[in-house]
Amino acid sequence: MEQWELDLINKLIEKDEELKRLWEEHLELEKKIEEYNKRLYLTPEEEAEKNRLKKLKLAGKDRIQEILNKYRKEMGA
């Protein structure tokens, strides 16, 4: 994410419960994926789980973008 998006998230996170939940989930998924990325070898099950987490993270990020776009329109940005 770009810095302006992170700034907007930090500004809005206390006002929007869904955004807060999605952002916390995004950060947690990022940590889990990074743990898999640190390993030299993944079993097929671990690889599948890593891919599942990536899809969840992407879906969450898409929803975060929708929320940010809504606020940007409201702010006239």
Residue pairs with C-beta under 8 A, 6 or more apart in sequence:
1 9
1 61
5 68
8 68
8 71
8 72
9 19
9 23
9 64
9 68
12 19
12 67
12 68
12 71
13 19
13 20
13 23
14 20
16 67
16 71
18 63
18 67
19 64
19 67
22 60
22 63
22 64
22 67
23 64
25 56
25 60
26 57
26 60
26 61
26 64
29 53
29 56
29 57
29 60
30 57
32 53
33 50
33 53
33 54
33 57
36 42
36 46
36 49
36 50
36 53
37 50
39 46
42 50
